[in-house]
């Protein structure tokens, strides 16, 4: 694909990837692995630490294992977790997703810092991948037919064009490229925010990914490397507006008092108030994942509530899917017109394969989030019933675990939904399928 595509100023590449987050770096790793010449650009000069994208599911770990990235994360002290548990305020398990039920190589999650995951992806990039930071993507370039043929960039007061047969938009939920090609996607904000803290000195330290149900919503806890713990706390959109440090400390003490199992976090949390990040929470699914010459990956295509740990994971598996479909179509392509036609055919294949998977993951994430975050009377009743009845049904537990793992969708039927909220007995509750 690269033959005849490079000119003297280096303005032609096989692929230009816009965004160097998890989706962009995973795309560059996957496409660079095909032997393609790839340029990655990102507007940030330095990646900022954020409390997101810290838990890798088995589906994404399969891809990272193939790339050698999983080994890099393990060498950097990644935390293995075996369960995702919904608990009552006293810590009793209400619904436990046991990853030990899954195939032998897929029986754990891996938790690590977001920046470490990005660094591991970057360290695996091949020699054909170039990364430029501090570069703004201004707009897509298009030919007479409307096909995207690259991007216009701004860097250090200079504006220049980069041409490529494939452009990957991995530029986030407010994707400039997606808007520029006229893809109208509705972003829906949840009626709460998440307050994140990074704690040290917690004893005993959690050994799983646990969501605690309280009267005021979600409290999510899991370990990070270096004897640290991540705590997410649900808050109203304006609940903490204008509070000073003393008021925040009082709010945190009252919040933990509502969930007795989290009492041991009180001292470490009060010592970690300055680590707080207040995060808006949205859901979003693009109506299409590609147009001719352009693919959407990561949050440019899809964003979900972090409760189900699906966002970064689907970005990684989508990147692998895009590369796989492109490899299938490029085999035997000759000449630029043939290459462009092959790329566009691969983009249609990518759309056909990934759209239903992302739609299913979006529903799974939204259902999981609403079960524990919806504070309306109806939401509390249905959410608590769903947690309780799912937790007591081994067959449904296995289905939910498989769906959360990212190993492939196993859609729940209408009857399953009735079983899940206890409106219909399940005679198959003990029939757990093989992994």
C-alpha positions as CSV (number, residue, x, y, z in Angstrom):
1,X,0.0,0.0,0.0
2,X,2.9,2.4,0.7
3,X,4.5,2.1,-2.8
4,X,4.5,5.5,-4.5
5,X,2.8,7.3,-1.6
6,X,5.7,9.3,-0.1
7,X,6.8,12.7,-1.5
8,X,9.8,14.8,-0.6
9,X,8.1,16.7,2.3
10,X,6.7,13.5,3.8
11,X,3.1,14.7,3.5
12,X,1.7,11.4,2.3
13,X,1.1,8.4,4.5
14,X,-0.9,5.2,4.2
15,X,-2.9,6.1,7.4
16,X,-3.3,9.2,9.5
17,X,-4.7,8.7,13.0
18,X,-6.1,11.7,14.7
19,X,-5.9,11.3,18.5
20,X,-3.3,9.6,20.7
21,X,-5.6,8.2,23.4
22,X,-6.3,4.5,23.8
23,X,-8.3,4.3,20.6
24,X,-5.8,6.2,18.5
25,X,-2.7,4.4,19.8
26,X,-4.4,1.0,19.5
27,X,-5.3,1.9,15.9
28,X,-1.8,2.9,15.1
29,X,-0.4,-0.3,16.7
30,X,-2.9,-2.5,14.7
31,X,-2.5,-0.8,11.4
32,X,1.3,-0.3,11.8
33,X,1.4,-4.1,12.4
34,X,0.2,-4.6,8.8
35,X,3.3,-2.9,7.5
36,X,1.6,0.4,6.8
37,X,3.1,3.8,7.2
38,X,1.1,5.6,9.9
39,X,1.1,9.1,11.2
40,X,-0.5,9.8,14.7
41,X,-1.3,13.4,15.6
42,X,-2.6,14.7,18.9
43,X,-3.3,18.3,20.0
44,X,-1.9,17.7,23.5
45,X,1.8,18.0,23.9
46,X,1.7,15.8,27.0
47,X,-1.0,13.4,28.0
48,X,-2.7,14.4,31.2
49,X,-3.4,11.9,34.0
50,X,-7.1,11.2,34.1
51,X,-9.2,8.8,36.2
52,X,-10.5,6.7,33.3
53,X,-9.6,3.7,31.2
54,X,-7.9,1.8,34.0
55,X,-9.6,-1.6,33.9
56,X,-9.0,-3.9,30.9
57,X,-11.5,-6.7,30.2
58,X,-10.6,-10.1,28.8
59,X,-11.7,-9.3,25.2
60,X,-9.3,-6.4,25.0
61,X,-6.6,-8.4,26.8
62,X,-6.8,-11.0,24.1
63,X,-5.8,-8.3,21.6
64,X,-3.1,-6.9,23.8
65,X,-1.7,-10.4,24.4
66,X,-1.3,-10.8,20.7
67,X,0.5,-7.5,20.4
68,X,2.8,-8.1,23.4
69,X,1.2,-5.2,25.3
70,X,-0.3,-7.4,28.0
71,X,3.2,-8.5,29.0
72,X,4.4,-4.9,29.2
73,X,1.6,-4.1,31.5
74,X,2.3,-7.1,33.7
75,X,6.0,-6.1,33.9
76,X,4.8,-2.7,35.1
77,X,2.9,-4.2,38.1
78,X,-0.6,-4.4,36.6
79,X,-3.2,-5.6,39.1
80,X,-5.1,-8.8,38.2
81,X,-8.8,-8.9,39.4
82,X,-11.1,-12.0,39.2
83,X,-14.5,-10.6,40.0
84,X,-16.8,-7.7,39.5
85,X,-19.2,-7.5,42.5
86,X,-22.3,-5.4,43.3
87,X,-22.5,-5.2,47.1
88,X,-24.9,-3.9,49.8
89,X,-23.8,-1.0,52.1
90,X,-22.4,-3.6,54.6
91,X,-20.3,-5.2,51.9
92,X,-22.4,-8.3,51.4
93,X,-22.3,-9.5,47.7
94,X,-25.6,-9.1,45.9
95,X,-24.4,-9.9,42.4
96,X,-21.0,-11.4,41.7
97,X,-19.6,-11.8,38.2
98,X,-16.9,-14.5,38.5
99,X,-14.4,-14.3,35.7
100,X,-13.2,-17.8,36.7
101,X,-16.2,-19.1,34.6
102,X,-14.6,-17.9,31.4
103,X,-12.2,-19.7,29.0
104,X,-8.8,-20.5,30.7
105,X,-6.9,-17.5,29.2
106,X,-9.6,-15.0,29.9
107,X,-10.3,-15.4,33.6
108,X,-9.2,-12.0,34.9
109,X,-9.3,-8.2,34.4
110,X,-6.2,-6.1,34.6
111,X,-6.1,-2.7,36.3
112,X,-3.5,-0.1,35.7
113,X,-3.0,3.6,35.4
114,X,-4.4,5.2,32.2
115,X,-1.1,6.8,31.3
116,X,0.8,3.5,31.8
117,X,-1.6,1.8,29.5
118,X,-1.1,4.5,26.9
119,X,2.7,4.3,27.3
120,X,2.6,0.5,26.9
121,X,0.6,0.9,23.6
122,X,3.1,3.6,22.4
123,X,6.1,1.4,23.3
124,X,4.7,-1.3,21.0
125,X,4.4,0.9,17.9
126,X,6.5,-0.3,15.0
127,X,9.2,1.7,13.1
128,X,6.6,2.6,10.4
129,X,4.5,4.7,13.0
130,X,5.3,8.4,13.6
131,X,3.8,10.3,16.5
132,X,3.5,14.1,16.5
133,X,2.2,15.9,19.5
134,X,1.0,19.5,19.8
135,X,-0.7,19.2,16.4
136,X,-4.3,20.4,15.9
137,X,-6.5,18.7,13.3
138,X,-8.4,21.5,11.6
139,X,-10.5,19.7,9.0
140,X,-10.6,16.7,6.7
141,X,-9.5,16.9,3.1
142,X,-11.8,15.5,0.5
143,X,-11.7,14.8,-3.2
144,X,-14.4,15.7,-5.8
145,X,-16.5,12.7,-4.8
146,X,-16.5,13.7,-1.1
147,X,-14.1,10.9,-0.1
148,X,-11.8,11.8,2.8
149,X,-8.2,11.9,1.6
150,X,-6.4,13.1,4.6
151,X,-6.4,16.1,7.0
152,X,-5.3,19.7,7.3
153,X,-3.1,20.3,10.4
154,X,-1.9,23.3,12.4
155,X,1.4,23.0,14.2
156,X,3.5,25.8,15.7
157,X,2.0,28.5,13.6
158,X,2.2,26.4,10.4
159,X,-0.7,24.9,8.5
160,X,-0.1,21.9,6.2
161,X,-1.9,19.0,4.6
162,X,-1.3,15.3,5.1
163,X,-2.7,12.9,2.5
164,X,-3.6,9.3,3.3
165,X,-5.8,6.5,1.9
166,X,-7.3,6.0,5.4
167,X,-8.0,8.6,8.1
168,X,-8.9,7.3,11.6
169,X,-10.9,9.7,13.8
170,X,-10.0,8.9,17.3
171,X,-10.4,12.5,18.5
172,X,-12.9,12.0,21.3
173,X,-16.6,12.3,22.0
174,X,-16.7,15.9,20.5
175,X,-14.9,14.7,17.4
176,X,-14.2,17.5,15.0
177,X,-13.8,15.1,12.1
178,X,-17.1,13.4,12.8
179,X,-18.9,16.8,12.8
180,X,-17.0,18.0,9.7
181,X,-18.3,15.1,7.6
182,X,-21.9,15.7,8.8
183,X,-22.4,12.8,11.2
184,X,-25.0,14.0,13.7
185,X,-24.8,12.0,16.9
186,X,-26.8,12.6,20.1
187,X,-24.8,12.7,23.3
188,X,-26.9,12.0,26.4
189,X,-25.7,13.1,29.8
190,X,-26.5,11.0,32.9
191,X,-28.2,13.0,35.7
192,X,-25.1,12.7,37.9
193,X,-21.4,13.1,37.9
194,X,-18.6,10.9,39.3
195,X,-16.1,12.2,41.8
196,X,-12.8,10.3,41.6
197,X,-10.2,9.9,44.3
198,X,-6.8,8.1,44.3
199,X,-6.2,6.7,47.8
200,X,-3.1,5.3,49.5
201,X,-2.7,3.4,52.8
202,X,-6.0,1.5,52.6
203,X,-6.2,-1.6,54.9
204,X,-7.5,-4.1,54.0
205,X,-6.9,-3.4,50.4
206,X,-9.7,-4.5,47.9
207,X,-8.9,-7.4,45.7
208,X,-11.8,-7.0,43.2
209,X,-13.9,-4.4,41.3
210,X,-16.7,-3.6,43.7
211,X,-19.7,-1.3,43.3
212,X,-21.6,-0.5,46.5
213,X,-25.3,0.3,46.5
214,X,-26.3,3.2,48.7
215,X,-29.3,5.5,49.0
216,X,-27.4,8.2,47.1
217,X,-26.1,5.9,44.3
218,X,-22.8,4.4,43.3
219,X,-19.6,4.0,45.2
220,X,-17.0,2.1,43.1
221,X,-13.7,0.7,44.5
222,X,-10.9,-1.2,42.9
223,X,-7.1,-1.5,43.4
224,X,-4.3,0.1,41.4
225,X,-0.6,-0.7,41.4
226,X,1.6,0.6,44.1
227,X,-0.8,-0.1,47.0
228,X,-3.3,2.5,45.7
229,X,-7.1,2.3,45.4
230,X,-9.4,4.1,43.0
231,X,-12.7,5.4,44.5
232,X,-15.6,6.7,42.4
233,X,-18.5,8.4,44.1
234,X,-21.8,9.5,42.5
235,X,-22.8,13.1,43.0
236,X,-25.5,15.4,41.8
237,X,-24.5,17.7,38.9
238,X,-24.3,20.7,41.2
239,X,-23.9,19.0,44.5
240,X,-20.3,20.1,45.1
241,X,-20.3,23.4,43.2
242,X,-18.4,26.0,45.2
243,X,-17.5,23.8,48.2
244,X,-14.2,24.5,50.0
245,X,-11.8,21.8,51.2
246,X,-13.4,21.7,54.7
247,X,-16.9,21.3,53.2
248,X,-15.7,18.6,50.9
249,X,-14.1,16.7,53.8
250,X,-17.4,16.8,55.6
251,X,-19.3,15.7,52.6
252,X,-16.9,12.7,52.1
253,X,-17.2,11.7,55.8
254,X,-21.0,11.7,55.5
255,X,-20.9,9.8,52.2
256,X,-18.7,7.0,53.7
257,X,-20.9,6.8,56.8
258,X,-23.8,5.8,54.5
259,X,-21.8,2.7,53.4
260,X,-20.4,1.1,56.5
261,X,-18.2,-1.3,54.5
262,X,-16.2,1.6,53.2
263,X,-15.4,2.9,56.7
264,X,-11.7,1.9,56.4
265,X,-11.4,4.4,53.6
266,X,-12.2,7.4,55.8
267,X,-8.6,8.3,56.8
268,X,-7.0,7.6,53.4
269,X,-9.8,9.6,51.6
270,X,-9.4,12.7,53.8
271,X,-5.7,12.6,53.1
272,X,-6.4,12.3,49.3
273,X,-8.9,15.2,48.9
274,X,-6.5,17.0,46.5
275,X,-6.5,14.0,44.1
276,X,-10.2,14.6,43.3
277,X,-11.4,14.8,39.7
278,X,-15.1,15.6,39.0
279,X,-16.1,13.9,35.8
280,X,-19.2,14.4,33.6
281,X,-20.8,11.1,32.5
282,X,-22.4,10.6,29.1
283,X,-23.5,8.0,26.7
284,X,-23.2,8.2,23.0
285,X,-23.2,5.9,19.9
286,X,-22.4,7.2,16.4
287,X,-25.1,6.2,13.8
288,X,-22.2,5.1,11.5
289,X,-18.6,4.1,12.1
290,X,-17.2,5.1,8.8
291,X,-17.6,7.2,5.6
292,X,-15.4,6.7,2.5
293,X,-11.8,7.2,3.6
294,X,-12.6,7.7,7.3
295,X,-13.2,5.4,10.3
296,X,-14.3,6.3,13.8
297,X,-12.7,4.6,16.7
298,X,-12.9,5.0,20.5
299,X,-15.0,7.9,21.9
300,X,-15.4,9.4,18.4
301,X,-17.6,6.4,17.8
302,X,-18.9,5.4,21.2
303,X,-18.9,6.5,24.9
304,X,-20.4,4.8,27.9
305,X,-20.7,5.0,31.7
306,X,-17.5,3.8,33.3
307,X,-19.5,1.5,35.7
308,X,-19.2,-1.4,33.2
309,X,-15.6,-0.8,32.1
310,X,-16.4,-1.0,28.4
311,X,-15.2,2.2,26.8
312,X,-11.4,1.7,26.4
313,X,-11.9,-2.0,25.9
314,X,-14.2,-1.6,22.9
315,X,-11.7,1.0,21.5
316,X,-9.0,-1.6,21.5
317,X,-11.1,-4.3,20.0
318,X,-12.4,-1.9,17.4
319,X,-8.9,-1.0,16.4
320,X,-8.0,-4.7,15.9
321,X,-11.2,-5.2,13.9
322,X,-10.4,-2.3,11.6
323,X,-6.9,-3.6,10.9
324,X,-8.3,-7.1,10.3
325,X,-10.8,-6.0,7.8
326,X,-8.2,-3.8,6.0
327,X,-5.8,-6.7,5.8
328,X,-8.5,-8.9,4.2
329,X,-9.3,-6.3,1.5
330,X,-5.8,-5.0,0.7
331,X,-4.4,-8.4,-0.2
332,X,-3.7,-8.1,-3.9
333,X,-4.7,-4.4,-4.3
334,X,-2.6,-2.6,-7.0
335,X,-2.5,1.1,-7.8
336,X,-3.9,4.0,-5.8
337,X,-7.5,3.7,-7.1
338,X,-7.5,0.0,-6.3
339,X,-6.1,0.8,-2.8
340,X,-8.8,3.4,-2.1
341,X,-11.5,1.1,-3.3
342,X,-10.1,-1.7,-1.1
343,X,-9.9,0.7,1.9
344,X,-13.6,1.8,1.5
345,X,-14.7,-1.9,1.2
346,X,-12.8,-2.6,4.4
347,X,-14.6,0.3,6.1
348,X,-17.9,-1.1,5.1
349,X,-16.9,-4.5,6.5
350,X,-15.8,-2.7,9.7
351,X,-19.1,-0.9,10.0
352,X,-21.1,-4.2,9.4
353,X,-19.0,-6.1,12.0
354,X,-18.7,-3.5,14.8
355,X,-21.9,-1.5,14.8
356,X,-24.0,-4.3,16.3
357,X,-21.3,-5.1,18.8
358,X,-21.0,-1.5,20.0
359,X,-24.8,-1.2,20.1
360,X,-25.0,-4.3,22.3
361,X,-22.1,-3.0,24.6
362,X,-23.9,0.4,24.9
363,X,-27.1,-1.3,26.1
364,X,-25.1,-3.6,28.5
365,X,-23.3,-0.5,29.9
366,X,-26.4,1.6,30.2
367,X,-28.3,-1.2,31.9
368,X,-25.5,-1.9,34.4
369,X,-25.2,1.8,35.1
370,X,-28.9,2.4,35.7
371,X,-29.1,-0.6,38.0
372,X,-26.9,1.1,40.5
373,X,-27.1,4.9,39.7
374,X,-30.8,5.6,39.0
375,X,-32.1,7.3,42.2
376,X,-35.7,7.7,41.0
377,X,-38.3,5.6,42.9
378,X,-38.9,3.4,39.8
379,X,-35.2,3.2,39.1
380,X,-34.4,2.1,42.6
381,X,-37.1,-0.6,42.6
382,X,-36.2,-2.1,39.2
383,X,-32.5,-1.7,39.7
384,X,-32.4,-3.5,43.1
385,X,-34.7,-6.2,41.8
386,X,-32.5,-6.7,38.8
387,X,-29.3,-7.0,40.9
388,X,-31.0,-9.4,43.4
389,X,-32.6,-11.7,40.8
390,X,-29.6,-11.7,38.5
391,X,-27.3,-12.5,41.4
392,X,-29.4,-15.5,42.3
393,X,-29.6,-16.9,38.8
394,X,-26.4,-18.7,37.7
395,X,-27.4,-18.8,34.0
396,X,-28.0,-15.1,33.8
397,X,-24.9,-14.4,35.8
398,X,-22.8,-16.3,33.3
399,X,-24.5,-14.4,30.4
400,X,-23.8,-11.0,32.0
401,X,-20.3,-11.9,32.9
402,X,-19.6,-13.0,29.3
403,X,-21.1,-9.8,27.9
404,X,-19.1,-7.6,30.3
405,X,-15.9,-9.4,29.4
406,X,-16.0,-8.2,25.8
407,X,-15.5,-11.8,24.5
408,X,-18.5,-11.4,22.2
409,X,-22.2,-10.4,22.6
410,X,-24.7,-12.9,24.0
411,X,-27.9,-10.9,23.8
412,X,-30.5,-11.3,26.5
413,X,-34.0,-12.2,25.4
414,X,-37.2,-10.6,26.5
415,X,-37.8,-13.6,28.7
416,X,-34.4,-13.1,30.2
417,X,-35.3,-9.5,31.1
418,X,-38.5,-10.8,32.8
419,X,-36.4,-13.3,34.8
420,X,-33.9,-10.6,35.7
421,X,-36.5,-8.4,37.5
422,X,-38.3,-11.4,39.0
423,X,-41.6,-11.2,37.1
424,X,-41.2,-14.7,35.7
425,X,-39.5,-17.8,37.3
426,X,-36.6,-19.2,35.3
427,X,-36.7,-23.0,35.0
428,X,-33.3,-22.9,33.3
429,X,-31.6,-20.9,36.1
430,X,-29.1,-23.6,37.0
431,X,-28.2,-24.5,33.3
432,X,-24.9,-22.7,33.0
433,X,-23.5,-23.0,29.5
434,X,-19.9,-24.1,28.8
435,X,-17.5,-21.2,28.7
